[in-house]
Amino acid sequence: MMKKALVCGAGGFIGGHLVKKLKREGYWVRGVDIKEHEFAPTQADEFLLLDLREAHNCWQALSVDGGAFDEVYQLAADMGGMGFIHTAECEIMHNSALINVNMIDTAARIGVPRYFFSSSVCVYRDMQPGEPALTEADAVPAHPDNEYGWEKLYAERMAQTYARHYPIQVRIARFENCYGPEGTWRGGREKAPAAMCRKVAAAPEGGTIDVWGDGTAIRNFTYVDDMVEAIYRLTQSDLQGAVNLGGEEYVTVAELVKTVIEVSGKNVGIRYVEGPVGVQSRNFSKARSRLLGWQAQTTLREGIAKTYAWVAEQVRQFAV
Ligand code: NAD
C-alpha cells in the first residue's frame, strides 16, 4: 500500500521541496496552502487551497478516504526574513498560532499516527561569538529574540502536549536558516541569502549593494536539499523532543555576501546600513541530528552557486 502524506505549506519554499522528496520516496501526497506555489508547478498528487487558521479547513485537509494520513508535515506559517519578523509581529503571533493550534488538535482527534512540526532556532536566546554550542535543552528558560520564536516555542509545547494525551507521534525540527532555489526572493519576506543574491544580480557592474547591520552577525545557512532529507529522516525516526537541524558551517553575514559576490563573478561593493539584523551569534549542537545518520552535505559556496543562478534568472525575467 502506498503511504499517504499531507504537506501543509506546500505552496511555500521548504514545503514545495518536501513534496518532491516525498514523491521520490513513493508517497501519495496532498499539498495544502493558502496560495499556489509561486515558482514551480506542484508535484503533489492533489493540492488544496485552504486557510489553515480555520479548524474546519484543517478537518478538510486532514480527511482522506474516510481515514487518516500516515504522516503529516506541518510547515504552514505566516513568516519571512528579519524585515518581516520585526514588522508583522501581530500577524505572526495570530496567524501561525491559529494554524498550529488547529492543526495539532485536528490531527490528534482524526487519528494521525505521525506528525512533523517545523520549528526554528529562533526559539533560543541570543548568543555571543565564540560561545559553546547550545543544546536543545537550552531553549528553556526561554528568552527568544522575537515573537516568531515565542510562537514556535508555544507550538512545540502544544504538539508535545497532544503527544502525551493522544496516540500521535510528534517529531519537531528546529531549522537554522534554510535557503535555495524556488524560495521567496523579493517583496519583503525574503531571507538574507535570497536577498543578497537578488541585490548582487540586480547591481550594475562596479555598483554597490546595501546590507543591513555591520556584517558581523554569525549564522548557519543550510541548503534546502539537505534540509528536506533531514526532515524526512527525522519523521521516520524514533527521536522524540526537538532536534536542531542545520549544517556545521557558521559564517558571518559579511562572508555570506562575499560568497554571493564571488559566485556572481561581478565587481560589486558593499555598504553596511542600519536595518533589522536579529541576533548577534548562533552555535547549536548537532549531536541529536547526527543520530539520524544525517549531516548537511552542501557547502555554502555550492548552495549559493545554485541559488544565485536561480535568483539571477528571476531578476533577468522580471527586470528588477
Ligand atoms: P514559506 O513562507 O515559503 O512557506 C510557508 C507557507 O505557509 C507559505 O506558502 C504560506 O502561504 C503558507 N501559509 C501561511 N499562512 C497559511 C494559512 N493560513 N493557511 C495555509 N497555508 C498558509 O516558508 P518556508 O521557508 O518554506 O518555511 C516553512 C516552515 O519552516 C515554516 O513553518 C517556517 O517558520 C519554518 N522555518 C523556516 C526557516 C527558513 O530558513 N526558511 C527557518 C526556520 C523555520
Boltz pocket constraint, residues with backbone or C-beta under 6 A from the ligand:
constraints:
  - pocket:
      binder: B
      contacts: [[A, 8], [A, 9], [A, 10], [A, 11], [A, 12], [A, 13], [A, 14], [A, 15], [A, 32], [A, 33], [A, 34], [A, 35], [A, 50], [A, 51], [A, 52], [A, 53], [A, 74], [A, 75], [A, 76], [A, 77], [A, 78], [A, 79], [A, 80], [A, 95], [A, 99], [A, 118], [A, 119], [A, 120], [A, 121], [A, 174], [A, 175], [A, 176], [A, 177], [A, 178], [A, 179], [A, 184], [A, 191]]
      max_distance: 6.0
